[in-house]
Amino acid sequence: MYKDIYADLHIHIGAGNNGKAVKITASRKLNFSNILKESRYNKGLDMIGIIDSASPHVIRDIEKMLEDGEMEELKEGGIKYGGLLVVLGAEIESREDNGGQAHYLAYFPYLKNIKEFSHIMEKYISNIHLSSQSTGLSGRELLKIVEYNGSILVPAHVFTPHKGFYGRACRTYQELFTDSEWDKIPAVELGLSADTYLADHLSELEEKTFLSNSDAHSLANIARAYNAMKLKELNYSGFVKVLNREEGREITANYGLDPRMGKYYSSFCENCNKSFSQEYTELKCPYCQSGKVVRGVKDRILQIKSRENSISPEHRAEYIHQVPLRDLPGIGEKTYQSLLARFRTEMNIIHRVTEKELLQVVNHKIADMITQGRRGELEIENGGGGHYGKVMG
């Protein structure tokens, strides 16, 4: 029997349970133990990918929780924490032969695999304890290492101007990978500033599964983007089958921010600190005429697209725009906790609770915003230049 589950596969670790830093820019509250509790009990997720699991600090935390019986490693891969599946992962930075840089996500079936990967990466990374460090290796070289460890490689936040596959490293995969190598990569992660409509302007992505993940740097941001999946078995093997669309397993929906809310959606002038959007043919700031511009995701896709219209293949899941509860005007911590106390998880509140039920806890304005968010009807101010967009109250 198939199960419908929710999965966020890009969550960072701010610090180990020992307090030592892992992801410098992430909250120190974002440790392995807290992520498990937040994901399972508050967010209502069924599967998570913790992508700083190659850090020795994190490996020790995992080993301790397994030894204490808090978690269980599954025969088919992955780690079980109650009803939550944990997929161990690593975010790694390449240095491509053309000088570009890109981030990749690697997902591993067992703790032994990521431990071996960690030992290998020590030779290439200046500080193996920290997240997303530059390896000096190309994507092709990383693919070989990840394959050797029985794992899979997925390009991360592919369109972002900073360390994105298409945003910083190439216009087409053919600049970095052979056709046979590209075929070994089952999916790409869109990032918070892109959606299916934008990505499907590139015909070379037709066979790839799209992932929408949070890239969470805080507990609150877990599940600000996530995936709905259909599978039979909640384990690593089932997860890989979803990415490869095997035996009826598949992504059934991508949930994420409206790209306009993404912090790299619009182009940005570093001279006058203003965001804007304009045709890619001449990227110049319309305010000060400076050419000192960071090209936003929308303009980058306009620049490299292979077709004028977005055409999605038959297997492509629907992309559903939504706004995290905490990003809605009027929902402070007290209101958020009241909603959780009444309806248990964010997944329930965002997807299942009726407007009538919401009105038992919040006023008409907030209930209306939640339901408008489900329909993609909220008014949004565009993000850009490292600043997120926002819902207009």
C-alpha positions as CSV (number, residue, x, y, z in Angstrom):
1,M,0.0,0.0,0.0
2,Y,1.3,3.4,-0.9
3,K,1.8,6.1,1.7
4,D,1.6,9.9,1.2
5,I,4.3,11.7,3.1
6,Y,5.9,15.1,3.5
7,A,9.7,15.5,3.2
8,D,12.1,18.4,3.6
9,L,15.6,17.2,2.4
10,H,17.8,20.2,3.0
11,I,18.2,21.1,6.7
12,H,21.4,22.4,8.2
13,I,23.0,21.8,11.6
14,G,24.0,25.0,13.4
15,A,26.0,23.2,16.1
16,G,26.7,19.8,17.4
17,N,25.0,18.7,20.7
18,N,28.4,19.7,22.2
19,G,27.8,23.3,21.2
20,K,30.6,23.4,18.6
21,A,29.8,25.2,15.4
22,V,28.9,23.2,12.2
23,K,27.1,25.7,9.9
24,I,28.4,29.1,10.9
25,T,25.4,31.1,9.5
26,A,22.8,28.8,11.2
27,S,21.2,29.0,14.6
28,R,23.0,27.2,17.4
29,K,19.6,25.8,18.4
30,L,19.6,23.9,15.1
31,N,21.3,20.7,16.5
32,F,20.5,17.1,15.6
33,S,18.2,16.5,18.6
34,N,16.2,19.7,18.2
35,I,15.7,19.1,14.5
36,L,14.2,15.7,15.1
37,K,11.7,17.0,17.6
38,E,10.8,20.1,15.6
39,S,10.4,18.2,12.3
40,R,8.3,15.4,13.8
41,Y,6.1,17.1,16.4
42,N,5.7,20.7,15.3
43,K,6.1,20.6,11.5
44,G,4.5,17.2,11.0
45,L,7.1,15.9,8.5
46,D,7.6,12.3,7.7
47,M,11.1,12.5,6.2
48,I,14.0,14.9,6.6
49,G,17.5,15.2,5.0
50,I,20.1,16.6,7.4
51,I,22.8,17.7,5.1
52,D,25.7,18.4,7.5
53,S,25.9,14.8,8.7
54,A,29.5,14.4,7.5
55,S,30.8,16.7,10.2
56,P,32.5,14.6,13.0
57,H,30.6,16.6,15.6
58,V,27.3,15.4,14.0
59,I,28.5,11.9,13.5
60,R,29.2,11.6,17.2
61,D,25.7,12.9,18.0
62,I,24.2,10.3,15.6
63,E,26.3,7.5,17.1
64,K,25.2,8.5,20.7
65,M,21.5,8.6,19.8
66,L,21.8,5.2,18.1
67,E,23.6,3.7,21.1
68,D,21.0,5.2,23.5
69,G,18.2,3.6,21.5
70,E,16.6,7.0,20.6
71,M,17.0,6.2,16.9
72,E,17.3,3.0,14.8
73,E,19.2,2.4,11.6
74,L,17.1,0.6,9.1
75,K,18.2,-2.4,7.0
76,E,16.9,-0.7,3.9
77,G,18.8,2.5,4.7
78,G,18.0,5.6,6.6
79,I,17.5,6.2,10.3
80,K,14.1,5.9,12.1
81,Y,13.1,8.3,14.8
82,G,9.6,7.3,15.8
83,G,7.5,7.9,12.7
84,L,10.2,10.1,11.1
85,L,12.8,8.9,8.6
86,V,16.2,10.7,8.7
87,V,18.3,10.6,5.5
88,L,21.9,11.5,6.2
89,G,23.4,14.0,3.8
90,A,26.2,16.4,3.0
91,E,26.3,19.7,1.2
92,I,29.6,20.1,-0.7
93,E,31.0,22.8,-2.8
94,S,32.8,22.2,-6.1
95,R,35.3,24.2,-8.0
96,E,34.5,23.5,-11.7
97,D,37.1,23.3,-14.4
98,N,35.6,26.5,-15.9
99,G,36.2,28.4,-12.7
100,G,32.5,28.2,-11.6
101,Q,31.4,27.1,-8.1
102,A,28.3,25.0,-7.2
103,H,26.8,23.3,-4.2
104,Y,25.7,19.7,-4.4
105,L,23.7,17.6,-2.0
106,A,24.8,14.0,-1.4
107,Y,22.5,11.5,0.3
108,F,23.8,8.4,2.0
109,P,22.0,5.1,3.0
110,Y,23.9,4.2,6.1
111,L,26.0,5.9,8.8
112,K,29.1,3.9,7.7
113,N,28.8,5.4,4.2
114,I,28.8,9.0,5.4
115,K,31.6,8.2,7.8
116,E,33.8,6.9,5.0
117,F,32.8,10.0,2.9
118,S,33.8,12.2,5.8
119,H,37.3,10.6,5.9
120,I,37.7,11.0,2.2
121,M,36.7,14.7,2.3
122,E,39.2,15.4,5.0
123,K,41.8,15.3,2.3
124,Y,40.1,18.1,0.3
125,I,38.3,20.3,2.9
126,S,40.3,22.6,5.2
127,N,37.9,22.1,8.1
128,I,35.8,18.9,7.9
129,H,33.8,20.0,11.0
130,L,32.2,22.9,9.2
131,S,29.3,22.8,6.6
132,S,29.4,23.5,2.9
133,Q,33.2,23.9,2.6
134,S,34.9,24.2,-0.7
135,T,36.5,20.9,-1.8
136,G,38.5,22.1,-4.8
137,L,36.9,19.1,-6.7
138,S,34.8,19.3,-9.8
139,G,31.2,18.0,-9.9
140,R,32.4,15.1,-12.0
141,E,35.0,14.2,-9.3
142,L,32.4,14.5,-6.5
143,L,30.0,12.3,-8.4
144,K,32.6,9.5,-8.6
145,I,33.3,9.8,-4.8
146,V,29.6,9.8,-3.9
147,E,29.0,6.9,-6.2
148,Y,31.8,5.0,-4.6
149,N,30.1,5.4,-1.3
150,G,26.8,4.0,-2.6
151,S,25.1,7.3,-2.5
152,I,23.4,9.9,-4.9
153,L,24.3,13.4,-5.9
154,V,21.8,16.3,-6.4
155,P,22.7,19.8,-7.5
156,A,21.5,22.3,-4.8
157,H,19.5,25.5,-5.3
158,V,20.5,25.3,-8.9
159,F,19.6,28.9,-10.1
160,T,21.0,31.0,-7.3
161,P,23.8,33.5,-8.2
162,H,25.9,32.3,-5.3
163,K,27.1,28.7,-5.7
164,G,24.1,27.6,-7.8
165,F,24.7,25.0,-10.6
166,Y,23.2,27.2,-13.3
167,G,23.6,30.5,-11.4
168,R,27.3,30.3,-10.9
169,A,28.8,27.3,-12.7
170,C,27.3,26.7,-16.2
171,R,24.6,27.5,-18.8
172,T,24.1,23.8,-19.6
173,Y,25.1,20.6,-17.8
174,Q,27.2,19.7,-20.9
175,E,29.8,22.2,-19.7
176,L,30.3,20.1,-16.5
177,F,29.1,16.5,-17.2
178,T,29.0,14.0,-19.9
179,D,25.6,12.6,-20.9
180,S,26.2,9.4,-19.1
181,E,27.3,11.2,-15.9
182,W,24.3,13.5,-16.1
183,D,22.0,10.5,-16.3
184,K,23.3,9.3,-12.9
185,I,21.9,12.5,-11.2
186,P,18.2,11.8,-10.6
187,A,17.1,15.2,-9.4
188,V,17.8,18.9,-8.9
189,E,16.8,21.2,-6.1
190,L,15.1,24.3,-7.4
191,G,15.9,26.6,-4.5
192,L,13.6,29.2,-2.8
193,S,13.7,31.7,-5.7
194,A,12.5,29.3,-8.4
195,D,9.6,27.0,-9.1
196,T,8.6,24.5,-11.7
197,Y,7.2,27.1,-14.1
198,L,10.6,28.9,-14.2
199,A,12.7,25.8,-14.3
200,D,10.8,24.1,-17.1
201,H,12.1,26.8,-19.5
202,L,15.2,24.5,-19.7
203,S,14.5,21.4,-21.8
204,E,17.5,19.6,-20.4
205,L,15.7,19.3,-17.1
206,E,12.8,17.3,-18.5
207,E,13.9,14.0,-17.1
208,K,15.0,15.3,-13.7
209,T,12.8,15.1,-10.6
210,F,12.4,18.5,-8.9
211,L,13.0,18.9,-5.2
212,S,11.7,21.9,-3.2
213,N,13.5,22.1,0.2
214,S,13.8,24.6,3.0
215,D,17.6,25.1,3.2
216,A,16.7,25.8,6.8
217,H,19.2,27.8,8.9
218,S,16.8,27.9,11.9
219,L,14.3,25.7,13.5
220,A,11.5,28.0,12.4
221,N,12.4,27.7,8.7
222,I,12.2,23.9,8.6
223,A,9.5,23.0,6.0
224,R,9.2,26.5,4.5
225,A,9.5,24.4,1.4
226,Y,9.0,20.6,1.1
227,N,7.9,17.7,-1.1
228,A,4.8,15.5,-1.0
229,M,5.8,11.9,-2.0
230,K,4.1,8.7,-2.7
231,L,6.0,5.6,-1.7
232,K,5.5,2.1,-0.1
233,E,8.3,2.0,2.3
234,L,9.6,4.8,4.5
235,N,13.3,4.1,4.1
236,Y,16.3,5.2,2.1
237,S,15.6,2.6,-0.7
238,G,12.1,4.0,-1.0
239,F,13.4,7.6,-1.1
240,V,15.8,6.7,-4.0
241,K,12.9,5.1,-5.9
242,V,10.9,8.3,-5.6
243,L,13.8,10.3,-7.1
244,N,14.1,7.9,-10.0
245,R,10.3,7.5,-10.3
246,E,10.5,3.7,-10.0
247,E,7.6,1.3,-9.4
248,G,5.0,4.0,-8.9
249,R,7.0,6.0,-6.3
250,E,7.1,9.7,-7.1
251,I,7.0,13.3,-6.0
252,T,3.3,14.2,-6.1
253,A,3.6,17.9,-5.2
254,N,6.3,20.5,-4.6
255,Y,5.4,23.1,-1.9
256,G,7.4,26.2,-1.6
257,L,7.6,30.0,-1.5
258,D,6.3,32.0,-4.4
259,P,9.6,32.6,-6.1
260,R,9.0,36.4,-5.7
261,M,9.6,35.9,-2.0
262,G,13.0,34.3,-2.6
263,K,16.0,36.4,-1.7
264,Y,17.7,36.0,-5.0
265,Y,14.6,36.3,-7.3
266,S,15.2,39.8,-8.6
267,S,18.5,41.2,-9.8
268,F,20.3,43.5,-7.4
269,C,22.5,46.6,-7.8
270,E,25.4,46.5,-5.4
271,N,26.1,50.2,-6.1
272,C,22.7,51.6,-5.0
273,N,21.4,48.6,-3.1
274,K,18.2,48.3,-5.0
275,S,16.4,45.3,-6.5
276,F,14.9,45.2,-9.9
277,S,13.8,42.9,-12.8
278,Q,14.6,43.6,-16.4
279,E,15.3,41.8,-19.7
280,Y,18.6,39.9,-19.6
281,T,20.0,41.3,-22.9
282,E,21.4,44.4,-21.1
283,L,21.7,43.9,-17.3
284,K,22.2,47.5,-16.0
285,C,20.7,49.1,-12.9
286,P,17.6,51.2,-14.0
287,Y,18.1,53.5,-11.0
288,C,21.8,54.4,-11.1
289,Q,22.9,52.9,-14.5
290,S,25.6,50.9,-12.8
291,G,26.7,47.6,-14.3
292,K,27.7,46.3,-10.8
293,V,24.7,44.0,-10.7
294,V,24.1,40.5,-9.2
295,R,21.8,38.7,-11.7
296,G,18.7,37.4,-10.1
297,V,17.2,34.0,-10.6
298,K,14.4,35.2,-13.0
299,D,16.9,37.1,-15.2
300,R,19.4,34.2,-15.1
301,I,16.7,31.8,-16.4
302,L,15.7,34.3,-19.1
303,Q,19.4,34.4,-20.1
304,I,19.9,30.6,-20.4
305,K,16.5,29.3,-21.3
306,S,16.3,26.8,-24.2
307,R,12.7,27.6,-25.1
308,E,10.3,30.6,-24.9
309,N,7.5,28.8,-23.1
310,S,7.6,26.7,-20.0
311,I,6.7,23.1,-20.9
312,S,6.4,20.5,-18.1
313,P,6.8,16.8,-18.9
314,E,3.9,14.5,-18.0
315,H,5.7,13.2,-14.8
316,R,6.2,16.7,-13.4
317,A,4.5,17.2,-10.0
318,E,2.4,20.3,-9.4
319,Y,4.2,23.2,-7.7
320,I,2.1,24.8,-5.1
321,H,3.0,28.2,-3.8
322,Q,2.6,28.7,0.0
323,V,3.7,31.0,2.7
324,P,5.1,29.7,6.0
325,L,2.8,30.5,8.9
326,R,5.4,32.7,10.7
327,D,5.8,34.8,7.5
328,L,2.1,35.9,7.5
329,P,1.5,39.3,9.0
330,G,-0.2,39.1,12.4
331,I,1.1,35.6,13.3
332,G,3.5,36.2,16.1
333,E,4.9,33.5,18.4
334,K,1.8,33.5,20.7
335,T,-0.6,33.0,17.9
336,Y,1.6,30.4,16.3
337,Q,1.8,28.4,19.5
338,S,-2.0,28.7,19.9
339,L,-2.5,27.2,16.4
340,L,-0.1,24.4,17.2
341,A,-1.8,23.6,20.5
342,R,-5.2,23.4,18.8
343,F,-4.2,21.7,15.5
344,R,-0.9,19.9,16.4
345,T,1.3,20.5,13.3
346,E,2.0,23.0,10.6
347,M,1.1,20.4,8.0
348,N,-2.4,20.2,9.4
349,I,-2.8,24.0,9.6
350,I,-1.5,24.7,6.1
351,H,-3.3,21.8,4.3
352,R,-6.2,20.4,6.3
353,V,-7.8,22.7,8.8
354,T,-10.9,24.4,7.5
355,E,-11.4,28.2,7.7
356,K,-14.3,27.6,10.2
357,E,-11.9,25.6,12.4
358,L,-9.2,28.3,12.1
359,L,-11.7,30.9,13.3
360,Q,-11.9,29.1,16.7
361,V,-8.3,30.2,17.3
362,V,-7.5,33.3,15.1
363,N,-9.4,36.3,13.8
364,H,-11.0,36.6,10.3
365,K,-8.0,38.4,8.8
366,I,-5.5,35.8,9.8
367,A,-7.8,32.9,8.8
368,D,-8.4,34.6,5.5
369,M,-4.6,35.0,4.9
370,I,-4.0,31.3,5.6
371,T,-6.7,30.2,3.1
372,Q,-5.5,32.8,0.5
373,G,-2.1,31.4,0.9
374,R,-3.4,27.9,-0.1
375,R,-4.9,29.5,-3.2
376,G,-1.8,31.5,-4.1
377,E,-3.7,34.8,-3.8
378,L,-1.5,36.7,-1.4
379,E,0.0,40.1,-2.5
380,I,3.8,39.8,-2.4
381,E,6.7,42.3,-2.5
382,N,9.6,40.8,-4.5
383,G,12.8,39.7,-2.8
384,G,16.3,40.2,-4.2
385,G,19.9,41.0,-3.3
386,G,19.9,38.6,-0.3
387,H,16.7,40.0,1.1
388,Y,13.5,37.9,1.2
389,G,10.3,39.2,-0.2
390,K,7.3,39.6,2.1
391,V,3.5,39.3,2.2
392,M,1.8,42.6,2.1
393,G,-0.6,42.9,5.1
